[in-house]
Amino acid sequence: MNKLIGYLGIMLFFIVSCKKPGTFPSPEPDPPVVVNPPSNLPPGAKDGVAYLNNGTSALVTLYAPGKTSVALIGDFNNWSATAHKMAKASDGLTWWVQVDNLNPNTEYAYQFLVDDNLRVADPYCEKVLDPNHDSFIPASVYPNLKAYPTGKTTGIVSVMQGNRPTYTWKNNNFVRPDKNSLVIYELLLRDFTQEHSYAAALGKLDYLVNLGINAIELMPVNEFEGNLSWGYNPSFYFAPDKYYGTETALKNFIDECHSRGIAVILDMVLNHSFGQSPMAQLYFEGGKPSGNSPWFNVDAKHPFNVGYDFNHESAATKYFAKNVIKFWMQNYKIDGFRFDLSKGFTQKNSSGDDVFRQYDAGRIAIWKEYNGFIKSLDNANFYVILEHFAEETEERTLADDGMMLWNNLNYTMNEATMGWLNNADFSWGFYTKHGFAKSENLVSYIESHDEERLNFKNINFGNASGSYVIKDLTTALKREEMAAAFLFAIPGPKMIWQFGELGYDTSIDFNGRTGVKPIKWEYFNDPSRKALYEAYAKFIKLKKGNSIFNSATISYNLTGAIKYIKLVNSTNTVVIVGNFDVNPQVAGIDFGSNGLWLDVLNGSNINISAAQYNATLAPGEYHIFSKLALNQ
């Protein structure tokens, strides 16, 4: 996994954040008082902060086994290291203290001072303040953001508030789309609108509804390092990143999506964490997690790791991960997770992908446990999607347990769109090739955040013959249209990367792989690009509105220049045929019956005197034929 190469410089921030605290103003007497604790946790305690007495008291805990002392420091005691010493609970692992006389309407910044030299934020907090990056968040995105307590402390601080604004959900009866009819739109808020906010994305829902998608997959939105990130460098798992907006704005976005019939799937990164994470900082030595870390491996177990590698066989990690999963499911009413680098949930050492992808019973057990936990919370068609790419037997085992697997068709389909046909067989899109029992468990895509954009390669590397030149924009877009027709004809859930439906052609490596990309809403005003959007909308509508596109009776030939897919059910037959060459080619395909066939895209009829369809197709020409009329 190469997605975070650009983040190596971020580790410098970790070095700074782990320095011993400097000299700060002497504390002054402060009204809040400490309840002298017994050695066990009192009723009402939970991970992080529990509010008592209508929010005027806060019961704060920190899981930190092996530490000598922990103090709670913050606005409520003028950052005093002595005012709120925390007690060790009877388990010997958890520290706690209760603070009284708080104003429930006030936001209080706070940290933990551990062993008198390390200041860390609360791993369970739902909001943080960042002294280095918050100043770049405009008030239009996050209004009235609390100021960082400059001169009082260093590093990331947590925020608590007893009487936080509550969101009243408008849509409590959303029915999630069937997995087989799922069309997911993968979206990076940073590069979707100029405002990079939930509120601005709401203004584009009509565009997405008209496209026909019924799910949005948000790339990671929990707090990550910096602002201009893909989000795969996470540090706080319960706090939405403020660069995209407030907690209320995120909930409103999800609510409005539900009102439009759109499910919301969160990209969740639990393979690793980065240096801002207080869990990493608490147990850190020699530039990596120490051997006594409850959560992290000292050294990563697999070659694709970035940041610090979670040990998912650790009880502490499993407990934490389940709390993260439960929090987002219940607090934000999300409809699914796409788990990043799920293959990394292993304790089996591997030096290369040839070993990393091999069948791993321990990894399977971990995922079955997490999947079972999710089902225990919500078994109403909740989506569990894995970026796995492991050995086929392992993926089949996970699919049999109900999980959905990412399926990358980028290379072979892009070879086809460019007109280079030696490696252009994209039959890996069919669930039967994976040995899966159901098509609903395979999420296929031509583009994702992690792949080069099809149209960039079409325009820069496309084939040509005479006047037929794929590098020409109009021709390149028509090639993408043909590829999309085939993609949506393959049974099972599908995913689109943002602006793929408009032929986005800026390279993934522009401004660095994970760097900010140009936002091209003006594409929609280009007739040839809008035609691609409209073709996508037509294909999606056909897929969602006609059960034959989920038929289990399938035949195909995707190896040559003329490619076809034939779908058959009890009453109808549909055939998709296209010429991916740069020269005319003769198609000879057994349609199964003669007579009139409907050319779905232009509404005309063809009459086949025998069951064999024979026609010369121009380069890039494609058709969707149906024996009976389709819903469209």
C-alpha positions as CSV (number, residue, x, y, z in Angstrom):
1,M,0.0,0.0,0.0
2,N,1.6,3.2,-1.2
3,K,-1.1,5.7,-0.3
4,L,0.7,7.3,2.6
5,I,4.2,7.8,1.3
6,G,3.6,11.5,1.2
7,Y,3.0,11.5,5.0
8,L,6.5,10.5,6.1
9,G,7.3,14.1,6.9
10,I,4.4,14.2,9.3
11,M,6.4,12.1,11.8
12,L,8.4,15.2,12.6
13,F,5.4,16.5,14.3
14,F,5.3,13.5,16.6
15,I,8.8,14.2,17.7
16,V,7.8,17.7,18.7
17,S,4.6,16.5,20.4
18,C,6.5,14.1,22.6
19,K,8.9,16.6,24.1
20,K,8.8,17.3,27.8
21,P,6.5,20.2,28.7
22,G,8.1,23.5,29.0
23,T,7.5,26.2,31.7
24,F,4.0,27.4,32.0
25,P,2.3,30.0,34.2
26,S,1.8,29.1,37.9
27,P,-1.6,27.8,38.6
28,E,-4.1,29.9,40.4
29,P,-6.9,28.7,42.7
30,D,-9.8,27.4,40.7
31,P,-13.4,26.7,41.8
32,P,-13.7,23.1,40.5
33,V,-12.8,20.5,43.2
34,V,-11.7,16.9,43.1
35,V,-13.7,14.2,44.7
36,N,-11.2,12.0,46.5
37,P,-11.6,8.6,44.8
38,P,-11.5,5.1,46.2
39,S,-9.3,2.6,44.4
40,N,-12.1,1.3,42.1
41,L,-14.1,3.0,39.4
42,P,-17.4,4.5,40.6
43,P,-20.8,4.0,39.0
44,G,-21.2,5.8,35.7
45,A,-17.6,5.7,34.7
46,K,-16.8,4.9,31.0
47,D,-13.9,5.2,28.7
48,G,-13.0,8.9,28.4
49,V,-15.4,11.3,29.9
50,A,-18.8,10.5,31.6
51,Y,-20.9,13.5,32.5
52,L,-22.8,13.5,35.8
53,N,-25.1,15.9,37.7
54,N,-26.6,17.5,34.5
55,G,-23.1,18.0,33.1
56,T,-21.7,19.9,36.1
57,S,-19.4,17.0,36.9
58,A,-17.1,15.0,34.7
59,L,-15.8,11.5,35.6
60,V,-12.7,11.1,33.5
61,T,-10.7,7.9,32.9
62,L,-7.6,6.8,31.1
63,Y,-6.5,3.3,30.3
64,A,-2.7,3.4,31.0
65,P,-1.3,0.2,32.6
66,G,2.2,0.4,33.9
67,K,2.3,4.1,34.5
68,T,3.4,5.6,37.8
69,S,1.2,8.7,37.9
70,V,-1.5,10.5,35.9
71,A,-2.9,13.9,36.5
72,L,-5.8,15.6,34.7
73,I,-4.9,19.1,33.5
74,G,-7.0,21.6,31.7
75,D,-8.9,24.9,31.7
76,F,-10.8,23.9,34.9
77,N,-7.6,23.9,37.0
78,N,-5.5,26.4,35.0
79,W,-3.4,23.4,33.8
80,S,-2.2,22.5,37.2
81,A,-0.2,19.3,37.6
82,T,-1.3,18.9,41.2
83,A,-4.9,19.9,41.4
84,H,-6.4,16.8,39.8
85,K,-4.3,13.8,40.5
86,M,-5.9,10.6,39.2
87,A,-6.3,7.4,41.1
88,K,-5.6,4.0,39.9
89,A,-8.6,1.7,39.8
90,S,-8.6,-1.7,41.4
91,D,-7.8,-3.4,38.1
92,G,-4.4,-1.6,38.2
93,L,-4.9,-0.6,34.6
94,T,-7.2,2.4,34.6
95,W,-6.8,5.8,36.1
96,W,-9.7,8.1,37.0
97,V,-10.8,11.3,38.7
98,Q,-14.0,13.3,39.0
99,V,-14.1,17.1,38.5
100,D,-17.1,19.1,39.9
101,N,-18.4,22.6,39.6
102,L,-18.2,22.7,35.8
103,N,-20.4,24.9,33.7
104,P,-22.2,22.4,31.4
105,N,-22.4,25.0,28.6
106,T,-18.6,25.7,28.6
107,E,-16.1,23.8,26.5
108,Y,-13.0,22.8,28.6
109,A,-9.7,21.9,27.0
110,Y,-7.8,19.2,28.8
111,Q,-5.0,16.6,28.7
112,F,-3.5,13.9,30.8
113,L,0.0,14.5,32.4
114,V,1.5,11.0,32.6
115,D,4.5,10.3,34.8
116,D,5.1,14.0,35.1
117,N,6.6,14.4,31.7
118,L,4.2,13.4,28.9
119,R,1.1,15.4,27.9
120,V,-1.4,13.5,25.8
121,A,-5.0,14.1,24.8
122,D,-7.9,11.7,25.5
123,P,-8.0,8.8,23.0
124,Y,-11.8,8.7,23.5
125,C,-12.5,12.4,23.1
126,E,-14.9,13.6,20.4
127,K,-13.1,16.9,19.7
128,V,-9.5,18.1,19.7
129,L,-7.7,21.3,19.3
130,D,-4.5,21.4,17.2
131,P,-2.1,24.3,17.7
132,N,-0.5,23.8,14.3
133,H,-3.4,23.3,11.9
134,D,-6.6,24.7,13.4
135,S,-5.8,28.2,12.3
136,F,-6.2,27.1,8.6
137,I,-9.8,26.0,9.2
138,P,-12.1,28.8,8.0
139,A,-15.0,29.9,10.2
140,S,-17.4,29.1,7.4
141,V,-16.5,25.4,7.8
142,Y,-16.2,25.3,11.6
143,P,-17.9,28.4,13.2
144,N,-16.8,29.6,16.7
145,L,-14.0,27.1,17.1
146,K,-12.6,27.3,20.6
147,A,-9.1,28.9,20.8
148,Y,-6.1,26.7,21.6
149,P,-4.8,27.3,25.2
150,T,-1.6,28.9,23.9
151,G,1.0,29.3,26.7
152,K,-0.7,26.8,28.9
153,T,0.4,23.5,27.4
154,T,1.8,21.9,24.2
155,G,0.5,19.3,21.7
156,I,-3.0,18.2,20.8
157,V,-5.6,18.9,23.5
158,S,-9.0,17.3,24.1
159,V,-12.3,19.2,24.6
160,M,-15.1,18.3,26.9
161,Q,-18.5,19.9,27.4
162,G,-21.3,18.6,29.6
163,N,-24.2,20.1,27.7
164,R,-23.2,19.7,24.1
165,P,-25.5,20.6,21.2
166,T,-27.7,17.6,20.4
167,Y,-28.8,16.7,16.9
168,T,-32.4,15.7,16.3
169,W,-32.5,13.1,13.5
170,K,-35.2,13.7,10.9
171,N,-35.0,10.3,9.2
172,N,-35.2,7.3,11.5
173,N,-36.7,4.8,9.0
174,F,-34.1,4.6,6.3
175,V,-34.1,1.2,4.5
176,R,-30.6,0.4,3.1
177,P,-30.4,-0.6,-0.5
178,D,-30.0,-4.3,-1.3
179,K,-26.3,-5.2,-1.6
180,N,-26.7,-6.4,-5.1
181,S,-28.1,-3.1,-6.3
182,L,-25.6,-1.0,-4.4
183,V,-23.9,1.7,-6.4
184,I,-21.3,3.4,-4.2
185,Y,-19.8,6.9,-4.9
186,E,-16.3,7.1,-3.2
187,L,-15.9,10.7,-2.1
188,L,-13.0,12.7,-0.7
189,L,-14.5,15.8,0.8
190,R,-11.2,17.8,0.5
191,D,-11.3,17.4,-3.3
192,F,-15.0,17.4,-4.0
193,T,-15.9,21.0,-3.4
194,Q,-13.9,24.2,-2.9
195,E,-15.3,24.6,0.6
196,H,-14.3,21.0,1.5
197,S,-17.2,20.7,3.9
198,Y,-20.3,18.6,4.6
199,A,-22.5,21.6,4.0
200,A,-21.0,22.2,0.5
201,A,-21.3,18.5,-0.3
202,L,-25.0,18.7,0.6
203,G,-25.4,21.2,-2.3
204,K,-24.2,18.4,-4.7
205,L,-26.7,15.8,-3.6
206,D,-29.1,16.5,-6.5
207,Y,-26.1,15.8,-8.9
208,L,-25.5,12.5,-7.2
209,V,-29.2,11.6,-7.0
210,N,-29.6,12.3,-10.7
211,L,-26.6,10.1,-11.4
212,G,-28.4,7.3,-9.6
213,I,-26.0,6.3,-6.9
214,N,-27.5,4.9,-3.7
215,A,-24.5,5.0,-1.4
216,I,-21.7,7.4,-0.6
217,E,-18.4,6.1,0.8
218,L,-16.7,8.9,2.7
219,M,-12.9,8.6,2.8
220,P,-11.8,8.9,6.5
221,V,-13.4,11.7,8.4
222,N,-12.1,11.0,11.9
223,E,-9.2,13.2,13.1
224,F,-6.1,12.7,11.0
225,E,-2.7,14.4,11.0
226,G,-2.7,17.8,9.3
227,N,-5.6,19.1,7.2
228,L,-4.8,18.3,3.6
229,S,-4.9,14.5,3.9
230,W,-6.6,11.5,2.4
231,G,-7.3,10.6,6.0
232,Y,-5.3,7.3,6.2
233,N,-3.0,8.8,8.9
234,P,-5.5,8.7,11.7
235,S,-4.9,9.8,15.3
236,F,-8.3,10.2,17.0
237,Y,-11.0,7.7,16.2
238,F,-14.0,9.3,17.9
239,A,-13.5,12.9,16.8
240,P,-14.7,14.1,13.3
241,D,-11.9,16.0,11.7
242,K,-12.8,19.7,11.9
243,Y,-11.4,20.5,8.5
244,Y,-14.7,19.2,7.0
245,G,-17.1,20.7,9.5
246,T,-18.8,20.2,12.8
247,E,-20.2,17.1,14.4
248,T,-23.7,18.5,13.7
249,A,-22.8,19.2,10.1
250,L,-21.7,15.5,9.6
251,K,-24.9,14.2,11.2
252,N,-27.0,16.5,9.1
253,F,-25.1,15.3,6.0
254,I,-25.9,11.7,6.8
255,D,-29.5,12.5,7.7
256,E,-30.0,14.3,4.4
257,C,-28.4,11.4,2.4
258,H,-30.9,9.1,4.1
259,S,-33.7,11.3,3.1
260,R,-32.6,11.0,-0.5
261,G,-32.3,7.2,-0.4
262,I,-28.5,7.3,-0.1
263,A,-26.7,5.1,2.4
264,V,-23.5,6.4,4.0
265,I,-20.4,4.2,4.4
266,L,-17.4,5.3,6.4
267,D,-13.8,4.5,5.4
268,M,-12.3,3.2,8.7
269,V,-8.6,2.9,9.3
270,L,-7.9,0.4,12.1
271,N,-4.8,-1.3,10.6
272,H,-2.5,1.5,12.0
273,S,-2.4,4.8,13.7
274,F,0.0,7.8,13.5
275,G,2.2,9.7,15.9
276,Q,-0.4,12.2,17.1
277,S,-2.3,9.3,18.6
278,P,-2.1,9.4,22.4
279,M,-2.2,5.6,22.4
280,A,1.0,5.6,20.4
281,Q,2.6,8.3,22.5
282,L,1.8,6.6,25.8
283,Y,4.1,3.6,25.0
284,F,6.8,4.8,22.7
285,E,10.6,4.2,22.7
286,G,13.3,4.5,20.2
287,G,11.1,5.9,17.4
288,K,8.5,3.1,17.6
289,P,5.9,1.6,20.0
290,S,7.5,0.0,23.0
291,G,7.2,-3.6,23.9
292,N,4.7,-2.9,26.7
293,S,2.2,-1.2,24.4
294,P,-1.3,-2.7,25.0
295,W,-2.3,-1.9,21.4
296,F,0.6,-1.7,18.9
297,N,3.3,-4.1,17.6
298,V,6.8,-2.9,18.1
299,D,7.5,-3.6,14.4
300,A,4.9,-3.9,11.7
301,K,4.0,-7.5,10.8
302,H,3.5,-6.8,7.1
303,P,5.2,-4.9,4.3
304,F,2.4,-2.5,3.4
305,N,2.2,-0.9,6.9
306,V,2.4,2.8,7.5
307,G,2.4,4.5,10.9
308,Y,2.2,2.1,13.8
309,D,0.7,-1.3,13.4
310,F,-2.2,-2.4,15.6
311,N,-2.0,-5.9,17.1
312,H,-5.6,-7.2,16.6
313,E,-4.9,-10.3,18.6
314,S,-4.5,-8.0,21.7
315,A,-7.5,-7.9,23.9
316,A,-6.9,-4.2,24.4
317,T,-6.9,-3.5,20.7
318,K,-10.1,-5.6,20.1
319,Y,-11.8,-3.7,22.9
320,F,-10.8,-0.4,21.5
321,A,-11.7,-1.3,17.9
322,K,-15.1,-2.5,18.9
323,N,-15.8,0.7,20.8
324,V,-14.8,2.7,17.7
325,I,-17.1,0.6,15.5
326,K,-20.0,0.9,18.0
327,F,-19.6,4.6,18.4
328,W,-19.9,5.4,14.7
329,M,-22.8,2.9,14.1
330,Q,-24.9,4.3,17.0
331,N,-23.9,8.0,17.2
332,Y,-23.9,8.7,13.5
333,K,-26.4,6.1,12.1
334,I,-24.0,5.1,9.4
335,D,-24.8,2.2,7.1
336,G,-21.5,0.5,6.6
337,F,-17.7,0.5,6.9
338,R,-15.1,0.1,4.3
339,F,-12.1,-1.1,6.3
340,D,-8.8,0.1,4.9
341,L,-6.0,-2.5,4.5
342,S,-8.0,-5.2,6.2
343,K,-5.4,-7.8,5.2
344,G,-3.1,-6.1,7.7
345,F,-5.1,-7.4,10.7
346,T,-2.6,-10.1,11.2
347,Q,0.2,-11.2,13.6
348,K,1.8,-13.4,11.0
349,N,5.1,-11.9,9.9
350,S,5.5,-11.4,6.1
351,S,8.3,-9.7,4.2
352,G,6.5,-9.5,0.8
353,D,3.0,-9.7,-0.6
354,D,3.5,-13.2,-1.8
355,V,3.5,-14.3,1.9
356,F,1.2,-11.5,3.2
357,R,-1.7,-12.5,0.9
358,Q,-1.5,-16.2,1.8
359,Y,-4.4,-17.9,3.8
360,D,-4.2,-16.7,7.4
361,A,-6.5,-18.5,9.8
362,G,-5.7,-16.0,12.6
363,R,-6.7,-13.0,10.3
364,I,-9.9,-14.8,9.4
365,A,-10.7,-15.3,13.1
366,I,-10.2,-11.6,13.8
367,W,-12.5,-10.6,11.0
368,K,-15.2,-13.1,11.9
369,E,-15.1,-11.7,15.4
370,Y,-15.4,-8.1,14.3
371,N,-18.1,-9.0,11.8
372,G,-20.0,-10.9,14.4
373,F,-19.8,-7.9,16.7
374,I,-21.2,-5.6,14.0
375,K,-24.1,-8.0,13.3
376,S,-24.9,-8.1,17.1
377,L,-25.4,-4.3,16.9
378,D,-27.1,-4.0,13.5
379,N,-28.0,-6.9,11.3
380,A,-30.3,-4.9,9.0
381,N,-28.2,-5.2,5.8
382,F,-25.2,-3.3,7.3
383,Y,-22.3,-3.2,4.9
384,V,-18.9,-4.6,6.0
385,I,-16.5,-4.0,3.1
386,L,-12.9,-5.1,3.2
387,E,-9.9,-3.8,1.2
388,H,-8.4,-7.2,1.5
389,F,-6.8,-8.6,-1.7
390,A,-5.7,-11.8,-0.1
391,E,-5.6,-15.4,-1.4
392,E,-8.9,-16.4,-2.9
393,T,-9.7,-19.1,-0.4
394,E,-9.4,-16.6,2.4
395,E,-11.6,-14.0,0.6
396,R,-14.2,-16.7,-0.1
397,T,-14.3,-17.6,3.6
398,L,-14.9,-14.0,4.6
399,A,-17.6,-13.6,1.9
400,D,-19.3,-16.7,3.2
401,D,-19.5,-14.9,6.5
402,G,-21.4,-12.0,4.8
403,M,-18.5,-9.6,4.3
404,M,-18.0,-7.7,1.0
405,L,-14.6,-7.6,-0.7
406,W,-13.2,-4.8,-2.8
407,N,-12.4,-5.9,-6.4
408,N,-10.0,-3.9,-8.5
409,L,-10.6,-3.9,-12.2
410,N,-8.5,-0.8,-12.9
411,Y,-5.6,-2.2,-14.8
412,T,-7.4,-4.6,-17.2
413,M,-10.3,-2.2,-17.9
414,N,-8.0,0.6,-18.5
415,E,-6.0,-1.5,-20.9
416,A,-9.2,-2.1,-22.8
417,T,-10.2,1.6,-22.8
418,M,-6.7,2.5,-24.1
419,G,-7.1,-0.1,-26.9
420,W,-4.2,-2.3,-25.8
421,L,-5.8,-5.8,-25.7
422,N,-3.1,-8.2,-24.6
423,N,-4.0,-7.7,-20.9
424,A,-7.6,-6.4,-21.3
425,D,-9.6,-9.3,-19.9
426,F,-11.7,-8.0,-17.0
427,S,-13.6,-11.2,-16.2
428,W,-12.2,-10.9,-12.7
429,G,-15.3,-8.8,-12.1
430,F,-17.5,-11.9,-11.9
431,Y,-18.0,-13.3,-8.5
432,T,-17.9,-16.9,-9.9
433,K,-14.2,-16.3,-10.8
434,H,-13.6,-15.8,-7.1
435,G,-15.5,-18.8,-6.0
436,F,-18.1,-16.7,-4.2
437,A,-21.5,-18.1,-3.6
438,K,-23.2,-14.7,-4.1
439,S,-22.5,-11.7,-6.3
440,E,-23.4,-9.3,-3.5
441,N,-20.1,-10.0,-1.8
442,L,-17.9,-8.6,-4.5
443,V,-17.6,-4.8,-4.9
444,S,-16.0,-4.1,-8.3
445,Y,-14.7,-0.8,-9.5
446,I,-12.7,0.6,-12.4
447,E,-11.3,3.5,-10.3
448,S,-10.8,4.2,-6.7
449,H,-8.8,6.8,-4.7
450,D,-5.8,4.5,-5.0
451,E,-5.7,4.0,-8.8
452,E,-4.6,6.1,-11.7
453,R,-7.5,7.8,-13.5
454,L,-8.7,6.0,-16.6
455,N,-9.0,9.1,-18.7
456,F,-5.5,10.3,-17.8
457,K,-4.1,7.1,-19.3
458,N,-6.5,7.2,-22.2
459,I,-5.4,10.7,-23.2
460,N,-1.7,10.1,-22.6
461,F,-1.2,6.4,-23.6
462,G,-4.2,5.5,-25.8
463,N,-3.8,3.5,-29.0
464,A,-4.7,4.8,-32.5
465,S,-5.3,3.6,-36.0
466,G,-5.7,6.1,-38.9
467,S,-8.2,8.8,-37.9
468,Y,-9.4,6.8,-34.8
469,V,-7.2,8.2,-32.0
470,I,-8.0,7.3,-28.4
471,K,-5.9,10.3,-27.1
472,D,-8.6,12.5,-28.6
473,L,-10.8,13.6,-25.6
474,T,-14.1,12.8,-27.2
475,T,-13.0,9.4,-28.3
476,A,-11.4,8.8,-24.8
477,L,-14.7,9.6,-23.1
478,K,-16.6,7.3,-25.4
479,R,-14.2,4.5,-24.5
480,E,-15.0,5.1,-20.8
481,E,-18.7,5.0,-21.6
482,M,-18.3,1.6,-23.2
483,A,-16.3,0.3,-20.2
484,A,-19.0,1.6,-17.8
485,A,-21.6,-0.3,-19.8
486,F,-19.7,-3.5,-19.2
487,L,-19.0,-2.7,-15.6
488,F,-22.7,-2.2,-14.6
489,A,-23.7,-5.3,-16.6
490,I,-21.6,-7.5,-14.3
491,P,-23.8,-8.7,-11.4
492,G,-23.0,-7.4,-7.9
493,P,-22.4,-4.0,-6.1
494,K,-20.3,-1.4,-7.9
495,M,-18.2,1.6,-6.9
496,I,-17.4,4.9,-8.7
497,W,-14.6,7.2,-7.8
498,Q,-15.6,10.8,-7.7
499,F,-15.7,12.5,-11.1
500,G,-15.0,9.3,-12.9
501,E,-18.5,9.8,-14.4
502,L,-17.1,13.0,-16.0
503,G,-13.9,11.5,-17.2
504,Y,-11.6,13.2,-14.7
505,D,-8.1,13.3,-16.3
506,T,-5.7,14.8,-13.8
507,S,-3.2,12.2,-12.7
508,I,-3.2,10.7,-9.3
509,D,0.4,11.9,-8.9
510,F,-0.4,15.5,-9.6
511,N,0.8,17.6,-6.6
512,G,2.0,14.3,-5.0
513,R,0.0,11.2,-4.8
514,T,-2.0,12.3,-1.8
515,G,-1.8,16.0,-2.6
516,V,-4.7,18.3,-3.3
517,K,-6.2,17.8,-6.7
518,P,-8.0,20.3,-9.0
519,I,-11.8,20.4,-8.5
520,K,-13.4,20.3,-12.0
521,W,-17.1,21.0,-11.6
522,E,-16.9,22.9,-14.9
523,Y,-16.7,19.5,-16.6
524,F,-20.4,19.2,-16.3
525,N,-20.8,22.1,-18.8
526,D,-18.7,20.2,-21.4
527,P,-21.2,18.3,-23.7
528,S,-18.9,15.3,-24.2
529,R,-18.3,15.0,-20.5
530,K,-21.9,15.5,-19.6
531,A,-22.8,12.7,-22.1
532,L,-20.6,10.4,-20.1
533,Y,-22.4,11.4,-16.9
534,E,-25.7,10.7,-18.6
535,A,-24.5,7.3,-19.9
536,Y,-23.5,6.4,-16.3
537,A,-26.9,7.5,-15.1
538,K,-28.6,5.3,-17.7
539,F,-26.5,2.2,-16.9
540,I,-27.1,2.6,-13.2
541,K,-30.8,3.0,-13.7
542,L,-30.8,-0.2,-15.8
543,K,-28.9,-2.1,-13.1
544,K,-31.1,-0.9,-10.3
545,G,-34.4,-1.3,-12.2
546,N,-34.0,-4.7,-13.8
547,S,-33.3,-7.9,-11.9
548,I,-31.7,-9.6,-14.9
549,F,-28.6,-7.6,-14.1
550,N,-28.3,-9.8,-11.0
551,S,-28.9,-13.0,-12.9
552,A,-26.9,-16.0,-11.9
553,T,-27.1,-17.4,-15.5
554,I,-24.2,-15.6,-17.2
555,S,-21.9,-16.3,-20.1
556,Y,-19.2,-14.0,-21.5
557,N,-16.1,-13.6,-23.5
558,L,-13.8,-10.8,-22.5
559,T,-10.5,-11.9,-23.9
560,G,-10.5,-10.4,-27.4
561,A,-11.3,-7.2,-29.2
562,I,-15.0,-8.0,-29.4
563,K,-16.2,-8.5,-25.8
564,Y,-19.6,-9.5,-24.7
565,I,-21.7,-10.4,-21.6
566,K,-24.9,-12.4,-21.9
567,L,-27.4,-12.4,-19.0
568,V,-30.4,-14.8,-18.9
569,N,-33.3,-15.1,-16.6
570,S,-36.6,-17.0,-16.9
571,T,-38.2,-14.5,-19.2
572,N,-35.5,-12.4,-20.9
573,T,-32.0,-12.3,-22.3
574,V,-29.7,-9.2,-22.3
575,V,-26.4,-9.1,-24.3
576,I,-23.8,-6.3,-24.0
577,V,-21.3,-6.3,-26.9
578,G,-18.5,-3.9,-27.7
579,N,-15.5,-3.5,-29.9
580,F,-12.5,-2.4,-27.8
581,D,-10.1,-2.5,-30.7
582,V,-9.0,0.6,-32.7
583,N,-10.0,-1.1,-36.0
584,P,-13.4,-2.5,-37.1
585,Q,-14.0,-6.0,-36.0
586,V,-16.7,-8.6,-36.8
587,A,-18.8,-9.8,-33.9
588,G,-20.3,-13.2,-34.0
589,I,-22.3,-14.0,-30.8
590,D,-24.9,-16.6,-30.0
591,F,-27.9,-14.6,-28.7
592,G,-29.8,-17.8,-27.9
593,S,-32.8,-17.0,-30.0
594,N,-33.8,-15.2,-33.2
595,G,-36.4,-12.6,-33.9
596,L,-36.6,-9.0,-32.8
597,W,-34.2,-7.6,-30.3
598,L,-34.3,-4.1,-28.7
599,D,-31.2,-1.9,-28.9
600,V,-31.7,-0.5,-25.4
601,L,-29.6,2.7,-25.8
602,N,-31.2,4.0,-29.0
603,G,-34.6,2.4,-28.9
604,S,-34.3,0.7,-32.3
605,N,-34.9,-2.9,-33.1
606,I,-32.8,-5.4,-34.9
607,N,-34.1,-8.6,-36.5
608,I,-31.9,-11.7,-36.1
609,S,-32.9,-14.4,-38.6
610,A,-30.9,-17.0,-36.6
611,A,-29.7,-17.2,-33.1
612,Q,-26.3,-15.9,-34.1
613,Y,-25.7,-12.2,-34.1
614,N,-23.2,-11.2,-36.8
615,A,-22.2,-7.5,-37.3
616,T,-19.2,-5.4,-38.1
617,L,-18.6,-3.0,-35.2
618,A,-16.6,0.2,-35.6
619,P,-13.9,0.8,-33.1
620,G,-15.4,1.9,-29.8
621,E,-18.9,0.8,-30.9
622,Y,-21.0,-1.0,-28.3
623,H,-24.7,-2.0,-27.8
624,I,-27.0,-3.3,-25.1
625,F,-29.5,-5.7,-26.6
626,S,-32.5,-7.1,-24.8
627,K,-35.2,-9.6,-26.0
628,L,-37.8,-7.7,-23.9
629,A,-38.2,-4.1,-23.0
630,L,-36.3,-3.0,-19.9
631,N,-37.2,-0.5,-17.1
632,Q,-35.1,2.6,-17.8
